[in-house]
Amino acid sequence: MKHRILSARALAALMILSLLTLLLAGCGAKGPDGSSETRIQGAGATFPNPIYQKWFSEYNKANPGVKFDYQSIGSGGGIKQISEKTVDFGGSDAPMKDDDLGKVQGQILHIPTVLGAVVMTYNIPGVTGDLKFTPEAIAGIFLGKIKKWNDPAIASVNEGATLPANDITVVHRSDGSGTTYVFTDYLSKVSPEWKSGPGTGPSPNWPTGLGAKGNEGVTGQVKQTPNSIGYVELIYAEQNKLPAAAIKNASGEWVKPTLDSTSAAAAGAAIPDDLRVSITNAPGAGAYPISSFTYLLVYKEQADQTKGKALVDFLWWATHDGEKMAKDMSYAPLPAEVVKKAEEKIKSITHQGKPLRS
């Protein structure tokens, strides 16, 4: 009997503790000054994660009542979570398709943030300096048809480089990836065999290679695997002191991935009103051929007024003040015409039909 009384008391105490926890949670988190803190959840692309983390940190310093939590899980995950409304915003390098947009409840907007370059990075013992690749060589490598580093398709355009007769180890993304979408979009434009085979998408059926998760994973796999090659966003190669190859562009020029060559890829692009656009294999002079915008995905109609207002204010800050940080993080800032179109989209975001930014 005594044990039953003790158990009942313990159960009652546990219930009271649970209720207190719920009440405290309902009060919301507090910022450094003791005021209520608005927490905004996001998930998606690894491609822009370095600059996003910088933006979230800097924005929080100026606005301590707003905190962002962004999970770098790949564009596929970002699209899935924003579609299911399990996050407040998604991140994707790949624009959502019409079919996917038609399946969600509500209208999703694409807000471009920065431009980035997907680079061919490699680890070949004894080879220093930057190599050059033709579009045909890149496609051949990732189709599994060019198997050796000293293959004529590579060696013929890299005179002076002592390329070994070693097997090439291809490294690709294992997760649903916007970086993969950009890369395969490029391959589909330069290789009919790739277009009719694996095709364009965030998770193609890879003909060869090892899979790794995220830009971080591919970079790490290339760094630790001799004779390997992979594709990553420029800043990941730079941070890990890995080379980035020059690629022959649509104009026949050998172009290295730089901020200027990434911007050149966007210079001649026709930007549609919904801002969903591909700029791979751009025809302009000096254009780096595997360049892309990356996007934040947000609902036009926001369910929560406080979160919606905080998100809109951040988007405005990011496309203006945040752009000033892009070059230092190895991203190209948005062209002025794209910023103007982004402003229109941000101003169109509403709560109960009323704009959250005038």
FIRODREN-367084 format. One record per residue: residue in one letter; x, y, z of N, C-alpha, C in turn. Coordinates in steps of 0.1 Angstrom, whole numbers, plus 5000, padded with zeros to 4 digits. Layout:
N
(node 'A',(X,Y,Z),(X,Y,Z),(X,Y,Z))
...
% end
This chain:
358
(node 'M',(5008,4988,5000),(5000,5000,5000),(5009,5013,5000))
(node 'K',(5019,5012,5008),(5028,5023,5009),(5035,5026,4996))
(node 'H',(5039,5015,4989),(5045,5017,4976),(5035,5023,4966))
(node 'R',(5022,5019,4967),(5012,5025,4958),(5011,5040,4960))
(node 'I',(5011,5044,4973),(5010,5058,4976),(5021,5066,4971))
(node 'L',(5034,5060,4972),(5045,5067,4967),(5045,5068,4952))
(node 'S',(5040,5057,4946),(5039,5057,4931),(5030,5068,4926))
(node 'A',(5018,5069,4933),(5008,5079,4930),(5014,5093,4932))
(node 'R',(5021,5095,4943),(5027,5108,4945),(5037,5111,4934))
(node 'A',(5045,5101,4931),(5055,5104,4921),(5049,5107,4907))
(node 'L',(5038,5100,4904),(5031,5102,4892),(5025,5117,4891))
(node 'A',(5019,5121,4903),(5014,5134,4904),(5025,5145,4902))
(node 'A',(5036,5142,4908),(5047,5152,4907),(5052,5153,4892))
(node 'L',(5052,5141,4886),(5057,5141,4872),(5047,5149,4863))
(node 'M',(5034,5147,4866),(5024,5154,4858),(5025,5170,4860))
(node 'I',(5027,5174,4872),(5029,5188,4875),(5041,5194,4868))
(node 'L',(5052,5186,4868),(5065,5190,4862),(5062,5191,4846))
(node 'S',(5055,5182,4841),(5052,5182,4826),(5044,5195,4823))
(node 'L',(5034,5198,4831),(5025,5210,4829),(5033,5222,4829))
(node 'L',(5042,5223,4839),(5051,5235,4841),(5060,5237,4828))
(node 'T',(5065,5225,4823),(5074,5226,4812),(5066,5231,4799))
(node 'L',(5054,5226,4798),(5045,5231,4787),(5042,5246,4788))
(node 'L',(5039,5250,4800),(5036,5264,4802),(5048,5273,4799))
(node 'L',(5060,5269,4803),(5072,5277,4801),(5075,5277,4786))
(node 'A',(5073,5265,4779),(5075,5265,4765),(5065,5274,4757))
(node 'G',(5053,5275,4763),(5043,5284,4756),(5047,5299,4757))
(node 'C',(5055,5302,4767),(5059,5316,4769),(5069,5320,4758))
(node 'G',(5075,5310,4751),(5085,5313,4741),(5099,5316,4746))
(node 'A',(5109,5314,4737),(5122,5316,4741),(5125,5331,4744))
(node 'K',(5135,5334,4751),(5139,5348,4754),(5152,5352,4747))
(node 'G',(5152,5364,4743),(5165,5369,4737),(5174,5374,4748))
(node 'P',(5186,5379,4744),(5196,5383,4754),(5191,5394,4763))
(node 'D',(5182,5402,4758),(5177,5413,4766),(5164,5409,4774))
(node 'G',(5160,5396,4774),(5149,5392,4781),(5136,5393,4774))
(node 'S',(5136,5398,4762),(5124,5399,4754),(5121,5386,4747))
(node 'S',(5109,5385,4741),(5105,5373,4734),(5114,5371,4722))
(node 'E',(5118,5359,4719),(5127,5356,4708),(5119,5349,4697))
(node 'T',(5119,5354,4685),(5113,5347,4674),(5123,5337,4667))
(node 'R',(5119,5325,4667),(5128,5314,4661),(5122,5310,4647))
(node 'I',(5130,5311,4637),(5126,5307,4624),(5134,5295,4619))
(node 'Q',(5127,5285,4615),(5134,5272,4611),(5135,5272,4596))
(node 'G',(5146,5267,4591),(5148,5265,4577),(5157,5253,4574))
(node 'A',(5156,5248,4562),(5164,5236,4558),(5166,5236,4543))
(node 'G',(5177,5230,4539),(5179,5228,4524),(5193,5229,4520))
(node 'A',(5196,5236,4509),(5208,5235,4501),(5221,5237,4509))
(node 'T',(5231,5229,4506),(5244,5230,4512),(5252,5240,4505))
(node 'F',(5249,5242,4492),(5256,5251,4483),(5258,5265,4489))
(node 'P',(5248,5271,4495),(5249,5285,4500),(5251,5285,4515))
(node 'N',(5252,5273,4521),(5252,5272,4536),(5263,5281,4543))
(node 'P',(5275,5282,4537),(5285,5291,4544),(5280,5305,4545))
(node 'I',(5275,5311,4534),(5271,5325,4535),(5258,5326,4543))
(node 'Y',(5249,5316,4542),(5237,5317,4550),(5240,5318,4565))
(node 'Q',(5249,5309,4570),(5253,5309,4584),(5259,5323,4588))
(node 'K',(5267,5329,4579),(5272,5342,4581),(5261,5352,4582))
(node 'W',(5252,5352,4573),(5240,5361,4574),(5232,5359,4586))
(node 'F',(5229,5347,4590),(5220,5345,4602),(5227,5351,4614))
(node 'S',(5240,5349,4615),(5248,5353,4627),(5248,5369,4627))
(node 'E',(5251,5375,4616),(5252,5389,4615),(5238,5396,4617))
(node 'Y',(5228,5390,4612),(5214,5395,4613),(5210,5394,4628))
(node 'N',(5214,5383,4634),(5210,5382,4648),(5217,5392,4657))
(node 'K',(5229,5396,4654),(5236,5406,4662),(5229,5419,4661))
(node 'A',(5223,5422,4650),(5216,5435,4648),(5202,5434,4653))
(node 'N',(5197,5421,4653),(5183,5419,4657),(5182,5407,4666))
(node 'P',(5186,5409,4679),(5188,5398,4688),(5175,5391,4691))
(node 'G',(5163,5397,4688),(5150,5390,4690),(5147,5380,4680))
(node 'V',(5155,5379,4669),(5152,5369,4658),(5164,5360,4657))
(node 'K',(5161,5347,4657),(5171,5337,4656),(5167,5327,4645))
(node 'F',(5177,5324,4636),(5175,5314,4625),(5182,5301,4628))
(node 'D',(5175,5290,4625),(5181,5277,4626),(5180,5271,4612))
(node 'Y',(5191,5269,4605),(5191,5264,4591),(5199,5251,4591))
(node 'Q',(5192,5240,4587),(5198,5227,4586),(5203,5225,4572))
(node 'S',(5216,5223,4570),(5221,5221,4557),(5220,5206,4552))
(node 'I',(5208,5203,4546),(5205,5189,4543),(5204,5186,4528))
(node 'G',(5206,5196,4520),(5205,5194,4506),(5192,5200,4500))
(node 'S',(5192,5204,4488),(5181,5210,4482),(5168,5201,4482))
(node 'G',(5170,5188,4479),(5159,5179,4479),(5152,5179,4492))
(node 'G',(5159,5179,4503),(5153,5180,4517),(5146,5193,4519))
(node 'G',(5152,5204,4514),(5146,5217,4516),(5133,5218,4509))
(node 'I',(5132,5213,4496),(5120,5214,4489),(5109,5205,4496))
(node 'K',(5113,5193,4500),(5104,5184,4507),(5098,5191,4520))
(node 'Q',(5107,5197,4528),(5102,5202,4541),(5094,5215,4539))
(node 'I',(5097,5223,4529),(5089,5235,4527),(5075,5231,4521))
(node 'S',(5075,5221,4513),(5063,5216,4507),(5054,5210,4518))
(node 'E',(5060,5203,4528),(5052,5197,4538),(5049,5207,4550))
(node 'K',(5055,5219,4549),(5053,5230,4559),(5059,5226,4572))
(node 'T',(5070,5218,4572),(5076,5215,4585),(5087,5225,4588))
(node 'V',(5090,5234,4579),(5100,5245,4582),(5093,5258,4577))
(node 'D',(5099,5269,4581),(5094,5283,4577),(5099,5287,4564))
(node 'F',(5110,5281,4560),(5116,5284,4546),(5125,5273,4542))
(node 'G',(5126,5271,4529),(5135,5261,4524),(5146,5268,4516))
(node 'G',(5157,5260,4513),(5168,5265,4505),(5170,5255,4494))
(node 'S',(5171,5260,4481),(5174,5252,4470),(5181,5259,4459))
(node 'D',(5190,5252,4453),(5197,5257,4441),(5189,5253,4428))
(node 'A',(5181,5243,4429),(5172,5239,4418),(5159,5245,4420))
(node 'P',(5154,5253,4410),(5141,5258,4411),(5130,5247,4411))
(node 'M',(5120,5249,4419),(5109,5238,4419),(5102,5238,4406))
(node 'K',(5099,5225,4402),(5092,5223,4390),(5077,5227,4391))
(node 'D',(5071,5230,4380),(5056,5233,4380),(5048,5223,4386))
(node 'D',(5051,5210,4383),(5043,5199,4389),(5044,5199,4405))
(node 'D',(5056,5201,4410),(5058,5202,4424),(5051,5214,4431))
(node 'L',(5052,5225,4424),(5045,5237,4429),(5030,5235,4429))
(node 'G',(5025,5228,4420),(5011,5226,4419),(5005,5216,4430))
(node 'K',(5014,5209,4436),(5010,5199,4446),(5009,5205,4460))
(node 'V',(5015,5217,4462),(5016,5222,4476),(5003,5231,4478))
(node 'Q',(5000,5232,4491),(4989,5241,4495),(4994,5255,4498))
(node 'G',(4991,5263,4488),(4996,5277,4489),(5006,5279,4478))
(node 'Q',(5010,5292,4476),(5020,5296,4466),(5033,5298,4471))
(node 'I',(5043,5291,4466),(5057,5292,4470),(5064,5302,4461))
(node 'L',(5071,5311,4467),(5080,5321,4459),(5094,5317,4459))
(node 'H',(5101,5320,4449),(5116,5318,4448),(5123,5331,4449))
(node 'I',(5130,5333,4460),(5138,5345,4463),(5153,5342,4461))
(node 'P',(5159,5347,4450),(5173,5344,4448),(5181,5352,4458))
(node 'T',(5192,5345,4462),(5200,5351,4472),(5214,5355,4467))
(node 'V',(5221,5346,4461),(5235,5349,4456),(5237,5340,4443))
(node 'L',(5248,5342,4436),(5252,5333,4426),(5264,5325,4430))
(node 'G',(5265,5313,4426),(5277,5305,4429),(5281,5297,4417))
(node 'A',(5294,5291,4419),(5299,5283,4408),(5301,5269,4413))
(node 'V',(5297,5259,4405),(5300,5245,4408),(5313,5242,4401))
(node 'V',(5322,5237,4409),(5336,5235,4403),(5340,5220,4402))
(node 'M',(5348,5217,4393),(5354,5204,4392),(5367,5204,4401))
(node 'T',(5367,5197,4411),(5378,5196,4420),(5384,5182,4421))
(node 'Y',(5396,5180,4423),(5403,5167,4422),(5415,5166,4431))
(node 'N',(5419,5154,4432),(5430,5150,4441),(5439,5140,4433))
(node 'I',(5449,5145,4427),(5458,5137,4419),(5472,5138,4425))
(node 'P',(5477,5128,4432),(5491,5129,4438),(5501,5133,4427))
(node 'G',(5510,5143,4431),(5520,5146,4422),(5516,5157,4411))
(node 'V',(5503,5160,4410),(5499,5170,4400),(5496,5183,4407))
(node 'T',(5503,5193,4404),(5500,5206,4410),(5495,5215,4399))
(node 'G',(5489,5226,4404),(5483,5236,4394),(5469,5231,4390))
(node 'D',(5463,5240,4383),(5449,5238,4379),(5448,5231,4365))
(node 'L',(5440,5221,4364),(5438,5214,4351),(5428,5221,4343))
(node 'K',(5426,5216,4331),(5416,5221,4322),(5407,5209,4317))
(node 'F',(5394,5212,4316),(5385,5201,4311),(5376,5206,4301))
(node 'T',(5375,5199,4290),(5364,5202,4280),(5351,5196,4285))
(node 'P',(5340,5201,4280),(5327,5196,4284),(5326,5181,4281))
(node 'E',(5332,5177,4269),(5332,5162,4265),(5339,5154,4276))
(node 'A',(5350,5159,4281),(5358,5151,4290),(5350,5150,4304))
(node 'I',(5344,5160,4308),(5336,5160,4321),(5325,5150,4319))
(node 'A',(5318,5150,4308),(5307,5141,4306),(5312,5127,4305))
(node 'G',(5323,5125,4298),(5329,5111,4297),(5333,5106,4310))
(node 'I',(5339,5114,4319),(5343,5109,4332),(5331,5105,4341))
(node 'F',(5321,5113,4341),(5309,5110,4349),(5300,5100,4343))
(node 'L',(5302,5097,4330),(5295,5085,4324),(5302,5072,4326))
(node 'G',(5314,5074,4331),(5323,5062,4334),(5330,5057,4321))
(node 'K',(5331,5065,4311),(5337,5061,4299),(5352,5065,4298))
(node 'I',(5355,5076,4305),(5369,5080,4306),(5374,5075,4320))
(node 'K',(5382,5065,4320),(5385,5058,4332),(5399,5061,4338))
(node 'K',(5408,5066,4330),(5422,5069,4334),(5426,5084,4333))
(node 'W',(5434,5088,4343),(5438,5102,4343),(5446,5106,4331))
(node 'N',(5453,5097,4325),(5461,5100,4313),(5454,5098,4300))
(node 'D',(5441,5096,4301),(5433,5095,4288),(5435,5107,4279))
(node 'P',(5436,5105,4266),(5439,5116,4257),(5429,5128,4258))
(node 'A',(5417,5125,4262),(5407,5136,4263),(5410,5145,4274))
(node 'I',(5418,5141,4284),(5423,5150,4295),(5437,5155,4292))
(node 'A',(5446,5145,4288),(5460,5149,4286),(5462,5158,4275))
(node 'S',(5454,5158,4264),(5457,5166,4252),(5455,5181,4255))
(node 'V',(5447,5184,4265),(5445,5199,4267),(5452,5203,4280))
(node 'N',(5461,5194,4285),(5468,5197,4297),(5483,5194,4295))
(node 'E',(5488,5200,4285),(5503,5199,4282),(5511,5204,4293))
(node 'G',(5521,5196,4297),(5530,5200,4308),(5526,5193,4321))
(node 'A',(5514,5188,4322),(5510,5181,4334),(5512,5167,4332))
(node 'T',(5519,5161,4342),(5522,5147,4342),(5511,5139,4348))
(node 'L',(5502,5134,4340),(5490,5127,4345),(5493,5113,4346))
(node 'P',(5489,5106,4357),(5492,5092,4359),(5483,5083,4351))
(node 'A',(5487,5071,4350),(5478,5061,4343),(5469,5054,4354))
(node 'N',(5466,5061,4364),(5457,5056,4375),(5442,5057,4372))
(node 'D',(5435,5048,4378),(5420,5049,4376),(5415,5061,4382))
(node 'I',(5405,5067,4376),(5398,5079,4381),(5387,5074,4391))
(node 'T',(5386,5080,4403),(5375,5077,4412),(5366,5089,4412))
(node 'V',(5354,5087,4407),(5344,5097,4406),(5336,5098,4420))
(node 'V',(5334,5110,4425),(5327,5113,4437),(5315,5121,4433))
(node 'H',(5303,5117,4438),(5291,5125,4435),(5282,5125,4447))
(node 'R',(5272,5133,4447),(5263,5135,4459),(5255,5122,4460))
(node 'S',(5252,5118,4473),(5243,5107,4476),(5229,5112,4480))
(node 'D',(5228,5125,4483),(5215,5130,4487),(5209,5138,4476))
(node 'G',(5196,5141,4477),(5189,5149,4468),(5195,5163,4468))
(node 'S',(5201,5168,4457),(5210,5179,4458),(5207,5189,4446))
(node 'G',(5206,5202,4450),(5205,5213,4441),(5219,5214,4433))
(node 'T',(5230,5212,4440),(5243,5213,4433),(5243,5202,4422))
(node 'T',(5238,5190,4425),(5237,5180,4415),(5228,5184,4404))
(node 'Y',(5217,5190,4407),(5207,5195,4397),(5215,5205,4387))
(node 'V',(5222,5214,4393),(5229,5224,4385),(5240,5217,4376))
(node 'F',(5247,5207,4382),(5258,5200,4375),(5252,5191,4363))
(node 'T',(5241,5184,4366),(5235,5176,4356),(5227,5184,4346))
(node 'D',(5222,5196,4349),(5216,5205,4340),(5227,5209,4329))
(node 'Y',(5239,5212,4334),(5250,5215,4326),(5254,5203,4317))
(node 'L',(5255,5191,4323),(5259,5180,4315),(5248,5177,4304))
(node 'S',(5236,5179,4307),(5225,5176,4297),(5226,5186,4286))
(node 'K',(5231,5198,4288),(5232,5208,4277),(5244,5205,4268))
(node 'V',(5255,5199,4274),(5267,5197,4266),(5269,5182,4261))
(node 'S',(5261,5173,4266),(5263,5159,4262),(5249,5153,4259))
(node 'P',(5246,5150,4246),(5234,5143,4243),(5233,5129,4250))
(node 'E',(5244,5122,4251),(5244,5109,4258),(5239,5111,4273))
(node 'W',(5244,5121,4279),(5240,5123,4293),(5225,5127,4294))
(node 'K',(5221,5136,4284),(5207,5140,4284),(5197,5129,4282))
(node 'S',(5201,5119,4274),(5192,5108,4271),(5194,5097,4281))
(node 'G',(5204,5098,4289),(5207,5088,4299),(5203,5092,4313))
(node 'P',(5213,5096,4322),(5209,5100,4335),(5201,5112,4336))
(node 'G',(5203,5122,4327),(5195,5134,4326),(5197,5144,4337))
(node 'T',(5188,5154,4337),(5189,5164,4347),(5180,5161,4359))
(node 'G',(5186,5163,4371),(5178,5161,4383),(5187,5161,4396))
(node 'P',(5180,5162,4407),(5188,5163,4420),(5193,5149,4424))
(node 'S',(5188,5138,4419),(5192,5125,4423),(5192,5116,4411))
(node 'P',(5201,5118,4402),(5201,5109,4390),(5206,5095,4393))
(node 'N',(5205,5086,4383),(5210,5073,4384),(5224,5073,4379))
(node 'W',(5234,5074,4389),(5248,5077,4385),(5254,5064,4378))
(node 'P',(5260,5066,4367),(5266,5054,4360),(5279,5049,4367))
(node 'T',(5285,5057,4375),(5297,5053,4382),(5300,5062,4394))
(node 'G',(5309,5058,4403),(5313,5066,4414),(5309,5063,4428))
(node 'L',(5314,5071,4437),(5311,5070,4451),(5302,5081,4455))
(node 'G',(5292,5078,4464),(5283,5089,4469),(5288,5094,4482))
(node 'A',(5285,5107,4484),(5288,5114,4497),(5278,5125,4499))
(node 'K',(5274,5127,4512),(5263,5136,4515),(5268,5150,4516))
(node 'G',(5261,5159,4509),(5264,5173,4510),(5276,5178,4503))
(node 'N',(5277,5191,4500),(5290,5196,4495),(5302,5193,4504))
(node 'E',(5298,5193,4517),(5309,5190,4527),(5314,5175,4526))
(node 'G',(5304,5166,4523),(5308,5152,4522),(5316,5149,4509))
(node 'V',(5312,5156,4498),(5320,5154,4486),(5334,5159,4487))
(node 'T',(5335,5171,4493),(5348,5177,4495),(5357,5169,4503))
(node 'G',(5351,5163,4514),(5359,5155,4523),(5363,5142,4516))
(node 'Q',(5355,5136,4508),(5358,5124,4501),(5369,5126,4491))
(node 'V',(5368,5137,4483),(5378,5140,4473),(5392,5142,4480))
(node 'K',(5391,5149,4491),(5404,5153,4498),(5411,5141,4504))
(node 'Q',(5403,5130,4508),(5410,5118,4513),(5411,5107,4504))
(node 'T',(5407,5109,4491),(5408,5098,4481),(5417,5102,4470))
(node 'P',(5429,5096,4469),(5438,5099,4458),(5432,5095,4444))
(node 'N',(5435,5103,4434),(5430,5101,4420),(5415,5103,4419))
(node 'S',(5409,5111,4427),(5395,5113,4427),(5391,5126,4421))
(node 'I',(5378,5128,4417),(5373,5140,4411),(5359,5141,4416))
(node 'G',(5354,5153,4419),(5341,5156,4423),(5336,5170,4419))
(node 'Y',(5324,5173,4422),(5318,5186,4419),(5313,5192,4432))
(node 'V',(5317,5205,4435),(5313,5211,4447),(5312,5226,4445))
(node 'E',(5305,5233,4454),(5305,5248,4453),(5319,5254,4456))
(node 'L',(5322,5264,4449),(5336,5270,4449),(5342,5272,4463))
(node 'I',(5334,5277,4472),(5339,5280,4485),(5344,5267,4493))
(node 'Y',(5338,5256,4490),(5342,5244,4497),(5356,5239,4492))
(node 'A',(5358,5241,4479),(5372,5238,4473),(5382,5248,4479))
(node 'E',(5379,5260,4480),(5388,5270,4485),(5391,5268,4499))
(node 'Q',(5381,5266,4508),(5383,5264,4522),(5392,5251,4525))
(node 'N',(5391,5242,4516),(5399,5229,4518),(5411,5228,4510))
(node 'K',(5415,5240,4504),(5427,5241,4496),(5428,5230,4485))
(node 'L',(5417,5228,4478),(5416,5219,4467),(5415,5227,4454))
(node 'P',(5421,5222,4443),(5421,5229,4430),(5407,5230,4424))
(node 'A',(5405,5240,4415),(5393,5241,4408),(5396,5243,4393))
(node 'A',(5392,5234,4385),(5396,5234,4371),(5390,5245,4362))
(node 'A',(5397,5248,4352),(5392,5257,4341),(5384,5248,4332))
(node 'I',(5373,5254,4327),(5364,5246,4318),(5362,5254,4305))
(node 'K',(5362,5247,4294),(5359,5254,4281),(5344,5257,4281))
(node 'N',(5341,5270,4279),(5327,5274,4279),(5321,5274,4265))
(node 'A',(5308,5278,4264),(5301,5278,4252),(5307,5286,4241))
(node 'S',(5315,5296,4245),(5321,5305,4235),(5335,5300,4231))
(node 'G',(5339,5288,4237),(5352,5282,4233),(5363,5288,4242))
(node 'E',(5361,5295,4252),(5371,5301,4261),(5374,5291,4273))
(node 'W',(5386,5291,4277),(5389,5284,4289),(5387,5294,4301))
(node 'V',(5378,5290,4310),(5373,5299,4320),(5375,5293,4334))
(node 'K',(5381,5300,4343),(5382,5295,4357),(5370,5301,4365))
(node 'P',(5366,5293,4375),(5355,5298,4383),(5360,5309,4392))
(node 'T',(5355,5321,4390),(5358,5333,4398),(5345,5340,4400))
(node 'L',(5345,5351,4408),(5333,5359,4410),(5329,5366,4397))
(node 'D',(5339,5371,4390),(5336,5378,4377),(5330,5368,4367))
(node 'S',(5336,5356,4365),(5331,5347,4355),(5317,5341,4359))
(node 'T',(5314,5340,4372),(5301,5336,4376),(5291,5347,4373))
(node 'S',(5294,5359,4376),(5285,5371,4373),(5283,5372,4358))
(node 'A',(5293,5369,4350),(5292,5369,4335),(5282,5359,4330))
(node 'A',(5281,5348,4337),(5271,5338,4333),(5257,5343,4334))
(node 'A',(5255,5352,4344),(5241,5357,4346),(5238,5370,4338))
(node 'A',(5249,5376,4333),(5247,5389,4326),(5238,5388,4314))
(node 'G',(5239,5378,4306),(5231,5377,4294),(5218,5369,4295))
(node 'A',(5215,5365,4308),(5203,5357,4310),(5190,5365,4310))
(node 'A',(5180,5359,4304),(5167,5365,4304),(5160,5361,4317))
(node 'I',(5158,5370,4326),(5152,5366,4340),(5137,5367,4339))
(node 'P',(5130,5355,4341),(5116,5355,4341),(5110,5362,4354))
(node 'D',(5098,5365,4353),(5091,5372,4365),(5091,5363,4377))
(node 'D',(5090,5350,4376),(5090,5341,4388),(5104,5338,4392))
(node 'L',(5115,5343,4385),(5129,5342,4389),(5135,5328,4388))
(node 'R',(5127,5318,4383),(5132,5305,4381),(5140,5304,4368))
(node 'V',(5153,5302,4368),(5161,5303,4356),(5173,5295,4357))
(node 'S',(5177,5289,4346),(5190,5282,4345),(5200,5290,4337))
(node 'I',(5212,5292,4343),(5223,5299,4336),(5235,5291,4333))
(node 'T',(5233,5277,4333),(5244,5269,4330),(5247,5269,4315))
(node 'N',(5260,5268,4311),(5265,5268,4297),(5261,5281,4290))
(node 'A',(5261,5292,4298),(5257,5305,4292),(5267,5309,4281))
(node 'P',(5261,5316,4271),(5269,5319,4259),(5278,5331,4260))
(node 'G',(5277,5339,4270),(5284,5352,4271),(5299,5350,4272))
(node 'A',(5306,5360,4268),(5321,5360,4269),(5325,5360,4283))
(node 'G',(5335,5352,4287),(5340,5351,4300),(5331,5344,4310))
(node 'A',(5320,5338,4305),(5311,5332,4314),(5315,5318,4319))
(node 'Y',(5316,5316,4332),(5319,5302,4337),(5307,5294,4335))
(node 'P',(5308,5282,4329),(5297,5274,4324),(5288,5267,4334))
(node 'I',(5293,5265,4347),(5285,5258,4356),(5282,5267,4368))
(node 'S',(5274,5277,4365),(5270,5288,4374),(5255,5287,4377))
(node 'S',(5251,5292,4389),(5237,5291,4392),(5233,5301,4402))
(node 'F',(5220,5305,4402),(5215,5312,4413),(5211,5302,4424))
(node 'T',(5210,5306,4436),(5205,5297,4447),(5193,5305,4453))
(node 'Y',(5183,5298,4458),(5170,5304,4462),(5166,5301,4477))
(node 'L',(5159,5310,4483),(5152,5307,4495),(5137,5306,4490))
(node 'L',(5131,5295,4495),(5117,5292,4492),(5108,5296,4503))
(node 'V',(5098,5304,4500),(5089,5309,4511),(5075,5310,4506))
(node 'Y',(5065,5308,4515),(5051,5309,4511),(5047,5324,4510))
(node 'K',(5040,5326,4499),(5035,5340,4497),(5026,5344,4508))
(node 'E',(5017,5335,4513),(5008,5338,4524),(5014,5331,4536))
(node 'Q',(5018,5340,4546),(5024,5335,4558),(5013,5332,4569))
(node 'A',(5014,5320,4575),(5004,5316,4585),(5005,5324,4598))
(node 'D',(5018,5327,4602),(5021,5333,4614),(5026,5347,4612))
(node 'Q',(5019,5357,4617),(5022,5371,4614),(5036,5375,4619))
(node 'T',(5039,5371,4631),(5052,5375,4637),(5064,5369,4630))
(node 'K',(5063,5356,4627),(5073,5349,4620),(5074,5354,4606))
(node 'G',(5062,5356,4600),(5062,5361,4586),(5069,5375,4584))
(node 'K',(5066,5384,4594),(5072,5397,4594),(5087,5396,4595))
(node 'A',(5091,5388,4605),(5106,5386,4607),(5113,5380,4595))
(node 'L',(5106,5371,4588),(5112,5365,4577),(5113,5375,4565))
(node 'V',(5103,5382,4563),(5103,5393,4553),(5113,5403,4555))
(node 'D',(5115,5408,4567),(5125,5418,4570),(5139,5412,4568))
(node 'F',(5141,5399,4571),(5154,5393,4569),(5157,5392,4554))
(node 'L',(5147,5388,4546),(5148,5386,4532),(5152,5400,4525))
(node 'W',(5146,5410,4530),(5150,5424,4525),(5164,5427,4528))
(node 'W',(5168,5424,4541),(5182,5427,4545),(5192,5419,4537))
(node 'A',(5188,5406,4535),(5198,5397,4528),(5200,5401,4514))
(node 'T',(5189,5405,4507),(5191,5409,4493),(5196,5423,4491))
(node 'H',(5199,5430,4502),(5205,5443,4502),(5218,5444,4510))
(node 'D',(5217,5444,4523),(5229,5445,4531),(5237,5432,4530))
(node 'G',(5230,5420,4530),(5237,5408,4530),(5245,5406,4517))
(node 'E',(5241,5412,4506),(5248,5410,4493),(5262,5416,4494))
(node 'K',(5264,5425,4503),(5278,5431,4505),(5288,5422,4510))
(node 'M',(5283,5411,4516),(5292,5401,4522),(5295,5389,4512))
(node 'A',(5288,5389,4501),(5289,5378,4492),(5303,5376,4486))
(node 'K',(5310,5386,4481),(5323,5384,4475),(5333,5379,4485))
(node 'D',(5333,5383,4497),(5343,5378,4507),(5340,5363,4510))
(node 'M',(5328,5358,4507),(5325,5344,4509),(5326,5336,4496))
(node 'S',(5332,5342,4486),(5333,5335,4473),(5320,5332,4466))
(node 'Y',(5310,5341,4468),(5298,5341,4460),(5297,5354,4453))
(node 'A',(5290,5353,4441),(5287,5366,4434),(5274,5372,4438))
(node 'P',(5274,5385,4441),(5262,5391,4444),(5252,5392,4433))
(node 'L',(5239,5394,4436),(5229,5394,4426),(5230,5406,4417))
(node 'P',(5227,5405,4404),(5227,5416,4396),(5216,5426,4400))
(node 'A',(5217,5439,4397),(5207,5449,4401),(5193,5445,4396))
(node 'E',(5192,5440,4384),(5179,5437,4378),(5172,5426,4386))
(node 'V',(5180,5417,4391),(5175,5405,4399),(5171,5410,4413))
(node 'V',(5178,5419,4419),(5175,5425,4432),(5161,5432,4430))
(node 'K',(5159,5439,4420),(5147,5446,4418),(5135,5437,4417))
(node 'K',(5136,5426,4409),(5126,5416,4408),(5124,5409,4422))
(node 'A',(5135,5406,4429),(5133,5400,4442),(5126,5409,4452))
(node 'E',(5128,5422,4451),(5121,5432,4459),(5106,5431,4457))
(node 'E',(5102,5429,4445),(5087,5428,4442),(5082,5415,4448))
(node 'K',(5089,5404,4448),(5084,5392,4454),(5083,5393,4469))
(node 'I',(5093,5399,4475),(5093,5401,4490),(5081,5410,4494))
(node 'K',(5079,5420,4486),(5068,5429,4490),(5054,5423,4488))
(node 'S',(5054,5412,4480),(5041,5405,4478),(5037,5395,4489))
(node 'I',(5046,5392,4498),(5044,5383,4509),(5034,5389,4519))
(node 'T',(5024,5381,4522),(5013,5386,4530),(5009,5377,4542))
(node 'H',(5002,5383,4551),(4995,5375,4562),(4981,5380,4562))
(node 'Q',(4972,5370,4560),(4957,5372,4559),(4955,5383,4548))
(node 'G',(4962,5382,4538),(4960,5390,4526),(4967,5404,4527))
(node 'K',(4973,5407,4538),(4979,5421,4540),(4994,5420,4539))
(node 'P',(5000,5429,4531),(5014,5428,4529),(5022,5430,4542))
(node 'L',(5033,5422,4543),(5041,5423,4556),(5052,5433,4554))
(node 'R',(5054,5438,4542),(5063,5449,4540),(5057,5459,4530))
(node 'S',(5056,5471,4534),(5050,5481,4525),(5060,5486,4515))
% end
